[in-house]
Amino acid sequence: MAHKKRKEPAVKEEYRFVPPDFNEKEFLEKDIAITKTVLLSALLAVVFGVIAYFTTDITFIIGLLLILVGAVALRKMIELFPLDLSAVENKTWLGNGLMFFFLALGVWILLLNPPFGDAIEPQIRDLEVWVGDVEYQRPYQNVPVGNVTFNVTVFDNGELSKVQFSFIGSGGPWDMVKGEDGRYEYTHTFEVPGTYTFEITAVDKAGNTNTYRSSIGIIEPG
């Protein structure tokens, strides 16, 4: 009787981990270069945010364009410094540019608001004209003589100094009173029919002024 041939066990290959070559000096130099570009980007962003703030009195567009140009030209500006930037990758420059834009924009907005400054005028919204319980919609025509209440929302990023109501060439200004609902109102008694042009003027503590102008047509009740 023939004997079965015994199968020899397979020899497993022994795995040996070979660590990749690592140049510690090159790694540190690259890391330092990237860190320097980040710090310079942040510093330049603060500078551009401050410059944008000083252009606000001219127009907001100048400040926004200035920050956009700075973000695009960031790499060129940093290359003016005596630094070896050969190890800095394009994705790093892209990240620095985004950080520059949002940081400069944040500095600009921060300086525009109290307690640092206030260059934003008050906002006047949602004027309502009432005679008793009846509200008259724009263009505020056919409003009967008598007591007419003007009710409006006024808000500001800081504190308001005054909100006043006046007629062009025929009276005022009169202070509008802030109600419990936070809206400002003034009630005027019309005795003579006609068309009256009125203004609502809001002034904040920083001296910024905004004026809303409209007209109202007063008639004898029919």
C-alpha positions as CSV (number, residue, x, y, z in Angstrom):
1,M,0.0,0.0,0.0
2,A,1.4,3.3,-1.1
3,H,1.9,6.0,1.6
4,K,0.5,9.5,1.0
5,K,3.1,12.2,0.5
6,R,3.1,14.5,3.5
7,K,2.6,18.1,2.5
8,E,5.2,20.4,3.8
9,P,3.8,23.6,5.6
10,A,4.2,26.8,3.7
11,V,6.9,29.1,5.0
12,K,5.4,32.6,5.7
13,E,7.5,35.5,4.7
14,E,8.5,37.6,7.6
15,Y,7.3,41.2,7.3
16,R,9.8,43.9,8.0
17,F,8.8,47.6,8.4
18,V,11.2,49.9,6.7
19,P,10.6,53.5,7.8
20,P,10.8,56.1,5.0
21,D,13.6,58.5,4.9
22,F,12.8,61.5,7.0
23,N,14.7,64.7,6.8
24,E,14.0,66.4,10.1
25,K,15.8,69.6,9.2
26,E,13.9,70.0,5.9
27,F,10.6,69.3,7.8
28,L,11.3,72.0,10.4
29,E,12.4,74.5,7.8
30,K,9.2,74.0,5.9
31,D,7.1,74.2,9.0
32,I,8.8,77.4,10.1
33,A,8.3,79.0,6.6
34,I,4.6,78.2,6.7
35,T,4.2,79.6,10.1
36,K,5.9,82.8,9.1
37,T,3.6,83.2,6.1
38,V,0.5,82.7,8.4
39,L,1.8,85.3,10.9
40,L,2.6,87.8,8.1
41,S,-0.8,87.2,6.5
42,A,-2.6,87.9,9.8
43,L,-0.5,91.1,10.4
44,L,-1.2,92.4,6.9
45,A,-4.9,91.6,7.3
46,V,-5.1,93.8,10.4
47,V,-3.3,96.6,8.5
48,F,-5.7,96.3,5.6
49,G,-8.7,96.2,7.9
50,V,-7.6,99.5,9.6
51,I,-7.0,101.1,6.2
52,A,-10.4,100.0,5.0
53,Y,-12.0,101.6,8.1
54,F,-10.4,105.0,7.2
55,T,-11.9,104.9,3.7
56,T,-15.4,104.2,5.0
57,D,-16.4,107.9,5.0
58,I,-15.7,108.0,1.2
59,T,-17.6,104.8,0.3
60,F,-17.8,101.2,1.5
61,I,-16.9,99.9,-1.9
62,I,-13.3,101.2,-1.6
63,G,-12.7,99.3,1.6
64,L,-14.1,96.1,0.2
65,L,-12.1,96.3,-3.0
66,L,-9.0,97.1,-0.9
67,I,-9.4,93.9,1.1
68,L,-10.1,91.8,-2.1
69,V,-7.0,93.2,-3.8
70,G,-4.9,92.5,-0.7
71,A,-6.1,88.9,-0.5
72,V,-5.3,88.3,-4.2
73,A,-1.9,90.0,-4.0
74,L,-1.0,88.5,-0.6
75,R,1.7,86.2,-2.0
76,K,3.4,89.0,-3.9
77,M,3.5,91.1,-0.8
78,I,5.0,88.4,1.4
79,E,7.6,87.6,-1.2
80,L,8.9,91.1,-0.7
81,F,10.1,90.0,2.8
82,P,13.6,88.3,3.0
83,L,12.2,84.8,3.5
84,D,12.8,81.5,1.8
85,L,9.3,80.6,0.6
86,S,10.2,77.8,-1.8
87,A,8.8,75.1,0.5
88,V,5.4,76.8,0.8
89,E,2.8,75.0,-1.3
90,N,0.0,76.6,-3.3
91,K,-2.7,75.2,-1.0
92,T,-1.1,77.0,1.9
93,W,-1.2,80.3,-0.1
94,L,-4.9,79.7,-0.8
95,G,-5.6,79.2,2.9
96,N,-3.6,82.3,3.8
97,G,-5.6,84.3,1.3
98,L,-8.9,83.2,2.7
99,M,-7.8,83.9,6.2
100,F,-6.5,87.3,5.2
101,F,-9.9,88.2,3.6
102,F,-12.1,87.2,6.5
103,L,-9.7,88.6,9.2
104,A,-9.4,92.0,7.4
105,L,-13.2,92.1,7.0
106,G,-13.7,91.3,10.7
107,V,-11.2,94.0,11.8
108,W,-13.0,96.5,9.5
109,I,-16.5,95.6,10.8
110,L,-15.2,95.7,14.4
111,L,-13.8,99.2,14.0
112,L,-17.1,100.4,12.5
113,N,-19.0,99.6,15.6
114,P,-19.0,100.9,19.2
115,P,-16.9,101.2,21.3
116,F,-14.3,101.7,18.6
117,G,-16.2,103.8,16.3
118,D,-19.6,104.4,14.6
119,A,-19.7,105.3,10.9
120,I,-23.1,103.7,10.2
121,E,-26.2,106.0,10.0
122,P,-29.4,105.1,11.7
123,Q,-32.0,103.1,9.8
124,I,-35.6,104.2,9.4
125,R,-38.1,101.5,8.4
126,D,-41.8,100.5,8.2
127,L,-43.6,103.9,8.4
128,E,-47.3,103.5,9.3
129,V,-49.9,106.3,9.2
130,W,-52.9,105.9,11.5
131,V,-56.2,107.7,12.0
132,G,-57.7,106.1,15.1
133,D,-57.8,102.4,14.3
134,V,-57.5,102.8,10.5
135,E,-54.1,102.5,8.9
136,Y,-53.4,104.3,5.6
137,Q,-51.0,102.7,3.1
138,R,-48.6,104.5,0.8
139,P,-48.9,107.0,-0.9
140,Y,-50.9,108.2,2.2
141,Q,-53.7,109.9,0.3
142,N,-57.3,110.8,1.3
143,V,-56.4,111.0,4.9
144,P,-59.2,113.0,6.8
145,V,-58.4,116.1,8.8
146,G,-57.9,115.6,12.5
147,N,-55.4,113.6,14.5
148,V,-52.9,111.6,12.4
149,T,-50.3,109.3,14.1
150,F,-47.0,108.6,12.3
151,N,-45.4,105.4,13.6
152,V,-42.0,104.2,12.5
153,T,-39.1,101.8,13.4
154,V,-35.7,103.4,13.9
155,F,-32.6,101.5,14.9
156,D,-28.9,102.0,15.0
157,N,-25.7,100.0,15.8
158,G,-25.0,102.4,18.7
159,E,-27.3,104.7,20.6
160,L,-29.7,107.2,19.1
161,S,-29.5,110.8,20.0
162,K,-32.9,112.0,18.7
163,V,-35.7,111.1,16.3
164,Q,-37.7,114.0,15.1
165,F,-40.7,114.8,12.8
166,S,-41.1,117.9,10.8
167,F,-43.0,119.4,7.8
168,I,-41.0,121.0,5.0
169,G,-41.5,124.7,5.2
170,S,-44.4,124.5,7.6
171,G,-43.4,123.4,11.0
172,G,-41.3,121.4,13.4
173,P,-39.2,119.7,14.3
174,W,-41.0,117.8,17.0
175,D,-39.5,114.9,19.0
176,M,-41.0,111.5,18.3
177,V,-41.8,109.4,21.4
178,K,-40.5,105.8,21.7
179,G,-43.4,103.5,22.6
180,E,-43.4,100.2,24.6
181,D,-43.1,98.3,21.3
182,G,-39.8,100.1,20.5
183,R,-41.3,102.1,17.6
184,Y,-41.2,105.9,17.5
185,E,-44.4,107.9,17.0
186,Y,-45.7,111.4,16.6
187,T,-49.3,112.6,16.4
188,H,-50.2,115.7,14.5
189,T,-53.5,117.5,14.2
190,F,-54.3,118.6,10.7
191,E,-56.9,121.3,10.4
192,V,-56.5,122.4,6.7
193,P,-56.8,120.0,3.8
194,G,-53.8,119.8,1.4
195,T,-50.6,117.9,0.6
196,Y,-47.9,118.1,3.2
197,T,-44.3,116.9,2.8
198,F,-42.8,115.6,5.9
199,E,-39.5,114.3,7.2
200,I,-38.4,111.9,9.9
201,T,-34.8,112.5,10.9
202,A,-32.8,110.2,13.1
203,V,-29.4,111.1,14.6
204,D,-27.1,108.8,16.6
205,K,-24.6,109.7,19.4
206,A,-21.8,109.7,16.8
207,G,-23.6,112.4,14.8
208,N,-24.6,110.1,11.9
209,T,-27.9,111.3,10.4
210,N,-30.5,109.7,8.2
211,T,-33.7,111.3,6.9
212,Y,-36.8,109.7,5.5
213,R,-39.0,112.0,3.4
214,S,-42.6,111.4,2.1
215,S,-45.9,113.3,1.7
216,I,-49.5,112.9,2.9
217,G,-52.7,114.1,1.3
218,I,-55.3,115.5,3.8
219,I,-58.9,115.9,2.8
220,E,-62.2,117.0,4.4
221,P,-64.1,113.9,5.5
222,G,-66.9,113.1,3.0
